[in-house]
């Protein structure tokens, strides 16, 4: 009977209302905190995208200066070098001492080769980790696709630029290691043996092919770049609307 009387004294509707209000307030606080946390993440994500826009611009300037159509010293140097390498192949085919020495002198005078210098071609920053970390916040369907396209272009251009420069480094190492050349005390016998070696001709031929491949890769990058930039700008705007 005592338990029954106790239950009668308890205002169940009031308890239910209070429980609902407590749950609602806790839930609301949780939702508010979750929203604040997501907003904070969005701000970081947006800021990183904005920073990457500057990197994209920097990369594009470097690509254009070295492998584009702009009238810059590095771009013109690359094209002059390519023309001289093609001329060197013709001279090497004659296999006469005079023609071989001419090619050697071009190399020794730094007129034959122009280094691509991969470190200034590709950005150290990539979208891959950014896309993984903030994929749950990405709003536009195309954003991740174009971020990946940029990563692809940056990776391929950097890889080919590195390999192209490595060809020249290997050719110099070959000369230093096997002949007394590329120094102030070189001898004609060493010069002729070095330049007439099949490795010398094959390296120049491969180097020309690599440079032409880089021009093709750069053209492919140019086609995608407007879409990459537009996608990032659209994603930043979409993030701003939710903040």
Backbone as CSV, one residue per row, in Angstrom:
resi,resn,N_x,N_y,N_z,CA_x,CA_y,CA_z,C_x,C_y,C_z
1,UNK,0.822,-1.214,0.000,0.000,0.000,0.000,0.846,1.250,0.000
2,UNK,1.977,1.191,0.762,2.842,2.365,0.825,3.410,2.704,-0.552
3,UNK,3.799,1.668,-1.279,4.346,1.890,-2.625,3.289,2.475,-3.543
4,UNK,2.087,1.998,-3.411,1.000,2.499,-4.253,0.724,3.964,-3.950
5,UNK,0.723,4.317,-2.669,0.490,5.716,-2.294,1.620,6.613,-2.802
6,UNK,2.854,6.075,-2.767,4.001,6.855,-3.233,3.897,7.143,-4.716
7,UNK,3.479,6.118,-5.464,3.323,6.302,-6.905,2.249,7.331,-7.224
8,UNK,1.180,7.357,-6.394,0.087,8.304,-6.624,0.557,9.744,-6.403
9,UNK,1.534,9.889,-5.429,2.026,11.232,-5.130,2.956,11.765,-6.224
10,UNK,3.603,10.847,-6.982,4.539,11.276,-8.035,3.759,11.804,-9.242
11,UNK,4.177,12.967,-9.680,3.534,13.589,-10.849,4.240,13.068,-12.110
12,UNK,3.727,11.966,-12.640,4.378,11.341,-13.800,4.437,12.244,-15.029
13,UNK,3.353,12.925,-15.371,3.424,13.815,-16.540,4.528,14.864,-16.409
14,UNK,4.647,15.388,-15.167,5.680,16.406,-14.955,7.080,15.808,-15.131
15,UNK,7.270,14.606,-14.585,8.560,13.941,-14.734,8.911,13.692,-16.201
16,UNK,7.885,13.285,-16.934,8.101,13.015,-18.362,8.503,14.294,-19.094
17,UNK,7.785,15.381,-18.785,8.087,16.669,-19.427,9.506,17.118,-19.092
18,UNK,9.869,17.001,-17.808,11.211,17.403,-17.383,12.288,16.552,-18.052
19,UNK,12.006,15.248,-18.166,12.980,14.360,-18.820,13.168,14.727,-20.283
20,UNK,12.029,15.032,-20.919,12.096,15.436,-22.331,12.879,16.733,-22.486
21,UNK,12.630,17.695,-21.581,13.328,18.982,-21.645,14.828,18.814,-21.407
22,UNK,15.169,17.958,-20.454,16.592,17.709,-20.181,17.269,17.058,-21.389
23,UNK,16.595,16.044,-21.949,17.154,15.378,-23.128,17.310,16.346,-24.287
24,UNK,16.277,17.190,-24.474,16.302,18.151,-25.582,17.441,19.153,-25.419
25,UNK,17.643,19.618,-24.175,18.710,20.595,-23.945,20.086,19.974,-24.168
26,UNK,20.252,18.722,-23.696,21.528,18.027,-23.901,21.764,17.768,-25.378
27,UNK,20.704,17.323,-26.058,20.812,17.046,-27.492,21.126,18.316,-28.274
28,UNK,20.451,19.410,-27.888,20.693,20.686,-28.553,22.129,21.149,-28.357
29,UNK,22.647,20.966,-27.131,24.040,21.333,-26.850,24.997,20.496,-27.689
30,UNK,24.649,19.212,-27.815,25.477,18.316,-28.622,25.473,18.756,-30.084
31,UNK,24.288,19.065,-30.599,24.158,19.507,-31.990,24.922,20.804,-32.206
32,UNK,24.798,21.720,-31.259,25.481,23.018,-31.368,26.990,22.822,-31.380
33,UNK,27.483,21.958,-30.486,28.925,21.702,-30.425,29.410,21.020,-31.687
34,UNK,28.603,20.091,-32.194,28.960,19.404,-33.431,29.024,20.382,-34.597
35,UNK,28.067,21.319,-34.609,28.053,22.310,-35.679,29.261,23.236,-35.574
36,UNK,29.570,23.645,-34.344,30.747,24.496,-34.146,32.017,23.780,-34.603
37,UNK,32.100,22.487,-34.281,33.261,21.695,-34.670,33.362,21.593,-36.192
38,UNK,32.224,21.348,-36.846,32.228,21.243,-38.305,32.540,22.581,-38.953
39,UNK,32.005,23.658,-38.373,32.314,24.979,-38.904,33.806,25.279,-38.809
40,UNK,34.396,24.869,-37.688,35.829,25.071,-37.509,36.604,24.286,-38.565
41,UNK,36.172,23.044,-38.810,36.802,22.226,-39.846,36.629,22.860,-41.223
42,UNK,35.417,23.363,-41.464,35.149,24.002,-42.758,36.053,25.205,-42.977
43,UNK,36.246,25.985,-41.928,37.113,27.147,-42.049,38.542,26.740,-42.402
44,UNK,39.024,25.682,-41.738,40.374,25.183,-42.032,40.452,24.680,-43.467
45,UNK,39.444,23.887,-43.861,39.413,23.328,-45.215,39.370,24.442,-46.256
46,UNK,38.496,25.423,-46.028,38.393,26.547,-46.968,39.722,27.297,-47.068
47,UNK,40.343,27.568,-45.922,41.613,28.304,-45.916,42.710,27.538,-46.645
48,UNK,42.716,26.209,-46.487,43.726,25.407,-47.178,43.483,25.395,-48.681
49,UNK,42.223,25.361,-49.075,41.909,25.440,-50.505,42.355,26.781,-51.072
50,UNK,42.130,27.850,-50.334,42.558,29.175,-50.788,44.079,29.246,-50.905
51,UNK,44.777,28.632,-49.954,46.239,28.599,-50.014,46.714,27.820,-51.237
52,UNK,45.995,26.735,-51.559,46.390,25.919,-52.707,46.138,26.638,-54.030
53,UNK,45.208,27.560,-54.050,45.010,28.351,-55.266,46.271,29.145,-55.604
54,UNK,46.933,29.661,-54.581,48.183,30.400,-54.791,49.270,29.461,-55.295
55,UNK,49.268,28.226,-54.775,50.254,27.238,-55.205,50.021,26.860,-56.664
56,UNK,48.753,26.684,-57.033,48.420,26.374,-58.421,48.903,27.484,-59.351
57,UNK,48.717,28.705,-58.934,49.158,29.846,-59.743,50.670,29.841,-59.885
58,UNK,51.357,29.567,-58.770,52.825,29.515,-58.786,53.311,28.403,-59.704
59,UNK,52.688,27.224,-59.601,53.064,26.100,-60.457,52.874,26.442,-61.928
60,UNK,51.738,27.032,-62.236,51.425,27.335,-63.629,52.421,28.330,-64.226
61,UNK,52.852,29.285,-63.416,53.858,30.245,-63.884,55.159,29.521,-64.214
62,UNK,55.561,28.599,-63.331,56.793,27.844,-63.573,56.679,26.949,-64.798
63,UNK,55.526,26.284,-64.939,55.317,25.442,-66.123,55.437,26.279,-67.396
64,UNK,54.793,27.444,-67.377,54.770,28.293,-68.563,56.155,28.844,-68.870
65,UNK,56.887,29.245,-67.845,58.210,29.814,-68.062,59.181,28.795,-68.645
66,UNK,59.044,27.535,-68.263,60.001,26.525,-68.694,59.543,25.705,-69.902
67,UNK,58.239,25.503,-70.013,57.758,24.600,-71.062,56.615,25.196,-71.878
68,UNK,56.422,26.487,-71.766,55.291,27.118,-72.449,55.705,27.872,-73.694
69,UNK,54.923,28.875,-74.026,55.183,29.681,-75.222,55.633,31.087,-74.867
70,UNK,55.777,31.370,-73.573,56.147,32.718,-73.141,57.590,33.042,-73.517
71,UNK,57.861,34.316,-73.699,59.187,34.769,-74.095,60.027,35.035,-72.851
72,UNK,60.455,33.945,-72.204,61.268,34.052,-71.000,62.641,33.447,-71.264
73,UNK,63.613,33.844,-70.443,64.984,33.347,-70.650,65.057,31.836,-70.486
74,UNK,64.327,31.297,-69.497,64.389,29.845,-69.282,63.690,29.083,-70.400
75,UNK,62.572,29.615,-70.858,61.845,28.948,-71.941,62.643,29.017,-73.240
76,UNK,63.192,30.176,-73.547,64.005,30.315,-74.756,65.273,29.476,-74.661
77,UNK,65.839,29.408,-73.446,67.030,28.579,-73.252,66.739,27.115,-73.501
78,UNK,65.579,26.666,-73.056,65.192,25.278,-73.271,65.049,24.981,-74.766
79,UNK,64.439,25.902,-75.492,64.225,25.682,-76.928,65.542,25.736,-77.697
80,UNK,66.433,26.683,-77.330,67.746,26.739,-77.984,68.524,25.450,-77.727
81,UNK,68.432,24.971,-76.493,69.114,23.739,-76.129,68.598,22.562,-76.950
82,UNK,67.290,22.510,-77.134,66.682,21.418,-77.902,67.182,21.450,-79.344
83,UNK,67.260,22.651,-79.925,67.765,22.782,-81.295,69.217,22.367,-81.412
84,UNK,70.017,22.721,-80.423,71.437,22.348,-80.437,71.622,20.844,-80.271
85,UNK,70.770,20.227,-79.472,70.868,18.775,-79.307,70.539,18.052,-80.606
86,UNK,69.556,18.560,-81.324,69.220,17.956,-82.619,70.373,18.136,-83.606
87,UNK,71.013,19.314,-83.548,72.192,19.548,-84.390,73.339,18.636,-83.978
88,UNK,73.479,18.413,-82.661,74.544,17.542,-82.163,74.379,16.117,-82.671
89,UNK,73.159,15.634,-82.758,72.932,14.283,-83.277,73.422,14.156,-84.715
90,UNK,73.190,15.196,-85.502,73.657,15.171,-86.897,75.187,15.165,-86.953
91,UNK,75.830,15.965,-86.093,77.285,16.011,-86.060,77.868,14.674,-85.615
92,UNK,77.194,14.042,-84.658,77.693,12.757,-84.159,77.631,11.671,-85.221
93,UNK,76.694,11.797,-86.149,76.559,10.798,-87.206,77.761,10.813,-88.154
94,UNK,78.420,11.999,-88.293,79.585,12.091,-89.176,80.770,11.313,-88.607
95,UNK,80.858,11.287,-87.284,81.921,10.548,-86.572,83.330,11.029,-86.915
96,UNK,83.441,12.233,-87.454,84.762,12.799,-87.718,85.268,13.478,-86.461
97,UNK,86.589,13.553,-86.272,87.132,14.210,-85.075,86.612,15.641,-84.902
98,UNK,86.534,16.383,-86.002,86.081,17.770,-85.913,84.637,17.854,-85.430
99,UNK,83.769,17.017,-85.975,82.351,17.058,-85.581,82.170,16.623,-84.132
100,UNK,82.956,15.628,-83.704,82.859,15.157,-82.326,83.333,16.228,-81.339
101,UNK,84.423,16.892,-81.685,84.954,17.949,-80.821,83.973,19.116,-80.727
102,UNK,83.289,19.433,-81.831,82.291,20.514,-81.812,81.185,20.213,-80.798
103,UNK,80.706,18.968,-80.801,79.657,18.578,-79.857,80.178,18.681,-78.432
104,UNK,81.383,18.190,-78.231,81.968,18.221,-76.890,82.102,19.664,-76.381
105,UNK,82.564,20.548,-77.246,82.740,21.942,-76.850,81.405,22.591,-76.489
106,UNK,80.346,22.216,-77.205,79.013,22.734,-76.861,78.631,22.315,-75.450
107,UNK,78.907,21.056,-75.115,78.573,20.583,-73.775,79.440,21.266,-72.726
108,UNK,80.737,21.326,-72.990,81.651,21.905,-72.006,81.366,23.390,-71.771
109,UNK,80.917,24.083,-72.810,80.592,25.514,-72.685,79.175,25.758,-72.163
110,UNK,78.492,24.665,-71.762,77.114,24.748,-71.253,76.135,25.294,-72.291
111,UNK,76.411,25.007,-73.573,75.515,25.432,-74.652,74.632,24.293,-75.166
112,UNK,74.968,23.060,-74.801,74.248,21.916,-75.370,73.008,21.549,-74.563
113,UNK,73.121,21.578,-73.254,72.020,21.122,-72.405,71.468,22.253,-71.544
114,UNK,70.161,22.194,-71.318,69.476,23.119,-70.421,68.702,22.270,-69.417
115,UNK,69.069,22.373,-68.148,68.433,21.549,-67.133,67.017,22.020,-66.859
116,UNK,66.102,21.070,-66.735,64.715,21.406,-66.451,64.566,21.915,-65.016
117,UNK,65.326,21.320,-64.106,65.280,21.649,-62.674,63.888,21.352,-62.130
118,UNK,63.665,20.103,-61.782,62.339,19.646,-61.359,61.860,20.297,-60.076
119,UNK,62.774,20.736,-59.209,62.341,21.292,-57.925,61.506,22.547,-58.097
120,UNK,61.719,23.265,-59.204,60.945,24.480,-59.421,59.754,24.239,-60.338
121,UNK,59.574,22.992,-60.743,58.470,22.683,-61.651,57.222,22.203,-60.928
122,UNK,57.401,21.458,-59.878,56.234,20.868,-59.223,56.159,21.291,-57.768
123,UNK,54.962,21.610,-57.337,54.748,22.042,-55.961,54.978,20.903,-54.985
124,UNK,55.449,21.251,-53.795,55.618,20.260,-52.740,54.279,19.934,-52.072
125,UNK,53.289,20.758,-52.327,51.977,20.572,-51.700,51.070,19.767,-52.628
126,UNK,50.308,18.875,-52.053,49.418,18.040,-52.841,48.016,18.065,-52.237
127,UNK,47.043,17.808,-53.096,45.648,17.783,-52.664,45.241,16.428,-52.079
128,UNK,46.065,15.415,-52.264,45.650,14.059,-51.898,45.274,13.954,-50.417
129,UNK,46.176,14.370,-49.533,45.895,14.282,-48.101,44.758,15.208,-47.703
130,UNK,44.689,16.358,-48.341,43.611,17.311,-48.054,42.258,16.702,-48.399
131,UNK,42.198,16.009,-49.543,40.956,15.367,-49.947,40.546,14.253,-49.011
132,UNK,41.526,13.495,-48.514,41.217,12.400,-47.588,40.726,12.936,-46.243
133,UNK,41.417,13.951,-45.735,41.115,14.451,-44.402,39.777,15.169,-44.331
134,UNK,39.420,15.857,-45.401,38.202,16.671,-45.366,37.156,16.210,-46.382
135,UNK,37.237,14.956,-46.796,36.294,14.461,-47.807,34.842,14.547,-47.330
136,UNK,34.625,14.418,-46.024,33.255,14.466,-45.486,32.666,15.874,-45.548
137,UNK,33.516,16.863,-45.812,33.034,18.248,-45.884,32.878,18.745,-47.319
138,UNK,33.402,18.002,-48.276,33.351,18.449,-49.674,31.904,18.486,-50.151
139,UNK,31.538,19.597,-50.748,30.140,19.817,-51.141,29.888,19.448,-52.600
140,UNK,30.728,19.915,-53.492,30.522,19.685,-54.921,31.108,18.340,-55.359
141,UNK,30.368,17.636,-56.190,30.797,16.301,-56.636,32.102,16.349,-57.442
142,UNK,32.342,17.439,-58.166,33.494,17.503,-59.066,34.786,17.912,-58.369
143,UNK,34.679,18.413,-57.150,35.865,18.944,-56.471,36.960,17.899,-56.324
144,UNK,36.603,16.746,-55.788,37.593,15.698,-55.544,38.209,15.205,-56.845
145,UNK,37.395,15.128,-57.892,37.897,14.674,-59.191,39.001,15.594,-59.701
146,UNK,38.758,16.899,-59.641,39.742,17.836,-60.180,40.953,17.990,-59.270
147,UNK,40.766,17.781,-57.972,41.913,17.752,-57.070,42.831,16.589,-57.432
148,UNK,42.222,15.445,-57.745,43.012,14.271,-58.141,43.692,14.489,-59.490
149,UNK,43.018,15.198,-60.387,43.628,15.494,-61.679,44.864,16.364,-61.516
150,UNK,44.763,17.334,-60.610,45.926,18.177,-60.355,47.082,17.341,-59.799
151,UNK,46.785,16.454,-58.846,47.813,15.574,-58.289,48.483,14.745,-59.382
152,UNK,47.655,14.255,-60.300,48.181,13.436,-61.398,49.150,14.242,-62.257
153,UNK,48.719,15.431,-62.669,49.580,16.261,-63.518,50.872,16.638,-62.797
154,UNK,50.754,17.028,-61.531,51.937,17.432,-60.766,52.917,16.268,-60.634
155,UNK,52.388,15.074,-60.371,53.243,13.901,-60.210,53.958,13.549,-61.518
156,UNK,53.204,13.503,-62.622,53.781,13.090,-63.899,54.809,14.112,-64.386
157,UNK,54.476,15.397,-64.302,55.421,16.425,-64.739,56.701,16.382,-63.904
158,UNK,56.549,16.227,-62.603,57.724,16.171,-61.735,58.567,14.933,-62.045
159,UNK,57.908,13.803,-62.268,58.627,12.553,-62.559,59.425,12.682,-63.860
160,UNK,58.794,13.193,-64.914,59.495,13.315,-66.187,60.595,14.365,-66.117
161,UNK,60.348,15.466,-65.407,61.378,16.493,-65.261,62.583,15.950,-64.509
162,UNK,62.321,15.175,-63.450,63.409,14.570,-62.675,64.204,13.595,-63.539
163,UNK,63.508,12.754,-64.280,64.181,11.776,-65.133,64.979,12.458,-66.241
164,UNK,64.435,13.564,-66.761,65.130,14.294,-67.828,66.437,14.871,-67.321
165,UNK,66.408,15.496,-66.151,67.640,16.033,-65.564,68.618,14.921,-65.197
166,UNK,68.087,13.784,-64.779,68.945,12.662,-64.386,69.757,12.144,-65.568
167,UNK,69.195,12.217,-66.771,69.929,11.805,-67.963,71.212,12.605,-68.112
168,UNK,71.131,13.909,-67.887,72.306,14.766,-68.017,73.313,14.475,-66.914
169,UNK,72.807,14.273,-65.714,73.688,13.954,-64.586,74.427,12.646,-64.832
170,UNK,73.704,11.649,-65.345,74.324,10.348,-65.622,75.367,10.463,-66.729
171,UNK,75.086,11.301,-67.738,76.039,11.471,-68.839,77.324,12.126,-68.347
172,UNK,77.193,13.126,-67.478,78.376,13.769,-66.904,79.161,12.780,-66.042
173,UNK,78.453,12.013,-65.218,79.117,11.019,-64.370,79.849,9.979,-65.231
174,UNK,79.238,9.628,-66.363,79.864,8.685,-67.287,81.186,9.247,-67.813
175,UNK,81.195,10.533,-68.138,82.419,11.177,-68.629,83.478,11.284,-67.568
176,UNK,83.082,11.694,-66.375,84.037,11.821,-65.267,84.617,10.465,-64.879
177,UNK,83.773,9.443,-64.897,84.198,8.142,-64.407,85.032,7.338,-65.382
178,UNK,84.864,7.599,-66.675,85.549,6.766,-67.667,86.598,7.502,-68.491
179,UNK,86.507,8.822,-68.530,87.449,9.604,-69.323,87.832,10.865,-68.554
180,UNK,88.990,11.401,-68.902,89.459,12.628,-68.250,88.912,13.821,-69.036
181,UNK,87.612,14.029,-68.901,86.960,15.071,-69.706,86.187,16.032,-68.806
182,UNK,85.647,17.088,-69.459,84.875,18.120,-68.767,85.727,18.777,-67.674
183,UNK,86.986,18.953,-67.970,87.913,19.597,-67.046,88.844,20.509,-67.850
184,UNK,89.749,21.186,-67.154,90.702,22.078,-67.828,91.874,21.317,-68.413
185,UNK,91.975,20.045,-68.088,93.112,19.247,-68.555,92.675,18.084,-69.438
186,UNK,91.564,18.232,-70.136,91.084,17.134,-70.972,92.001,16.940,-72.186
187,UNK,92.012,15.722,-72.682,92.842,15.359,-73.825,91.946,14.964,-74.988
188,UNK,92.417,15.193,-76.197,91.606,14.930,-77.380,91.219,13.460,-77.476
189,UNK,92.134,12.579,-77.090,91.828,11.150,-77.159,90.639,10.810,-76.267
190,UNK,90.640,11.351,-75.045,89.531,11.108,-74.124,88.241,11.741,-74.636
191,UNK,88.382,12.933,-75.202,87.208,13.627,-75.738,86.548,12.788,-76.824
192,UNK,87.355,12.304,-77.761,86.815,11.530,-78.876,86.205,10.217,-78.411
193,UNK,86.868,9.558,-77.466,86.322,8.304,-76.940,84.996,8.526,-76.210
194,UNK,84.938,9.628,-75.473,83.729,9.961,-74.700,82.553,10.279,-75.621
195,UNK,82.762,11.187,-76.561,81.665,11.652,-77.411,81.255,10.610,-78.452
196,UNK,82.204,9.761,-78.867,81.867,8.757,-79.883,81.214,7.510,-79.279
197,UNK,81.182,7.423,-77.961,80.570,6.254,-77.312,79.065,6.235,-77.589
198,UNK,78.488,5.057,-77.889,77.043,4.962,-78.166,76.177,5.541,-77.051
199,UNK,76.653,5.459,-75.821,75.898,5.994,-74.686,75.658,7.500,-74.827
200,UNK,76.642,8.190,-75.442,76.529,9.641,-75.609,75.403,9.976,-76.596
201,UNK,75.414,9.331,-77.738,74.373,9.555,-78.749,72.999,9.174,-78.209
202,UNK,72.916,8.010,-77.579,71.633,7.526,-77.069,71.070,8.430,-75.972
203,UNK,71.945,8.993,-75.145,71.486,9.883,-74.084,70.880,11.154,-74.663
204,UNK,71.559,11.735,-75.661,71.025,12.949,-76.283,69.696,12.659,-76.974
205,UNK,69.623,11.536,-77.671,68.375,11.169,-78.342,67.247,11.002,-77.329
206,UNK,67.522,10.298,-76.242,66.504,10.094,-75.214,66.135,11.420,-74.549
207,UNK,67.125,12.285,-74.343,66.863,13.578,-73.712,65.919,14.414,-74.563
208,UNK,66.122,14.418,-75.865,65.220,15.144,-76.775,63.803,14.586,-76.670
209,UNK,63.694,13.265,-76.632,62.382,12.628,-76.516,61.705,13.009,-75.200
210,UNK,62.463,13.053,-74.125,61.906,13.417,-72.824,61.421,14.868,-72.817
211,UNK,62.207,15.759,-73.413,61.807,17.170,-73.455,60.509,17.331,-74.247
212,UNK,60.432,16.661,-75.393,59.205,16.734,-76.190,58.019,16.136,-75.435
213,UNK,58.261,15.079,-74.682,57.202,14.495,-73.869,56.739,15.480,-72.796
214,UNK,57.682,16.219,-72.211,57.324,17.222,-71.208,56.446,18.319,-71.806
215,UNK,56.750,18.716,-73.031,55.905,19.712,-73.697,54.481,19.180,-73.895
216,UNK,54.368,17.908,-74.253,53.041,17.296,-74.416,52.303,17.206,-73.086
217,UNK,53.029,16.847,-72.024,52.417,16.751,-70.696,51.964,18.118,-70.208
218,UNK,52.752,19.119,-70.511,52.391,20.480,-70.107,51.131,20.945,-70.853
219,UNK,51.018,20.573,-72.112,49.821,20.924,-72.889,48.582,20.265,-72.301
220,UNK,48.727,19.019,-71.845,47.610,18.315,-71.211,47.221,18.995,-69.900
221,UNK,48.214,19.429,-69.156,47.954,20.163,-67.905,47.195,21.457,-68.208
222,UNK,47.606,22.157,-69.258,46.950,23.422,-69.625,45.469,23.224,-69.933
223,UNK,45.130,22.092,-70.523,43.730,21.817,-70.850,42.887,21.655,-69.588
224,UNK,43.457,21.007,-68.587,42.705,20.725,-67.359,42.737,21.872,-66.351
225,UNK,43.747,22.713,-66.420,43.932,23.714,-65.377,42.721,24.628,-65.165
226,UNK,42.072,25.150,-66.230,40.897,26.009,-65.995,39.800,25.296,-65.200
227,UNK,39.598,24.006,-65.479,38.587,23.233,-64.754,39.008,22.988,-63.303
228,UNK,40.297,22.738,-63.108,40.809,22.537,-61.749,40.602,23.797,-60.920
229,UNK,40.994,24.920,-61.473,40.871,26.194,-60.762,39.404,26.532,-60.498
230,UNK,38.547,26.340,-61.508,37.121,26.644,-61.353,36.486,25.769,-60.280
231,UNK,36.878,24.503,-60.214,36.316,23.586,-59.217,36.707,24.004,-57.808
232,UNK,37.940,24.411,-57.624,38.403,24.841,-56.301,37.709,26.137,-55.889
233,UNK,37.570,27.067,-56.812,36.866,28.313,-56.516,35.406,28.055,-56.148
234,UNK,34.769,27.140,-56.868,33.369,26.799,-56.583,33.234,26.144,-55.217
235,UNK,34.186,25.297,-54.867,34.148,24.634,-53.557,34.364,25.639,-52.427
236,UNK,35.252,26.580,-52.620,35.470,27.622,-51.603,34.203,28.444,-51.404
237,UNK,33.536,28.793,-52.490,32.279,29.558,-52.400,31.196,28.755,-51.695
238,UNK,31.124,27.459,-52.003,30.138,26.603,-51.354,30.404,26.479,-49.862
239,UNK,31.663,26.409,-49.480,32.031,26.359,-48.060,31.640,27.667,-47.364
240,UNK,31.882,28.780,-48.042,31.540,30.091,-47.473,30.046,30.224,-47.189
241,UNK,29.239,29.638,-48.063,27.771,29.734,-47.884,27.294,28.978,-46.649
242,UNK,28.018,27.931,-46.257,27.630,27.166,-45.082,28.226,27.705,-43.787
243,UNK,29.206,28.558,-43.896,29.856,29.099,-42.702,29.065,30.301,-42.152
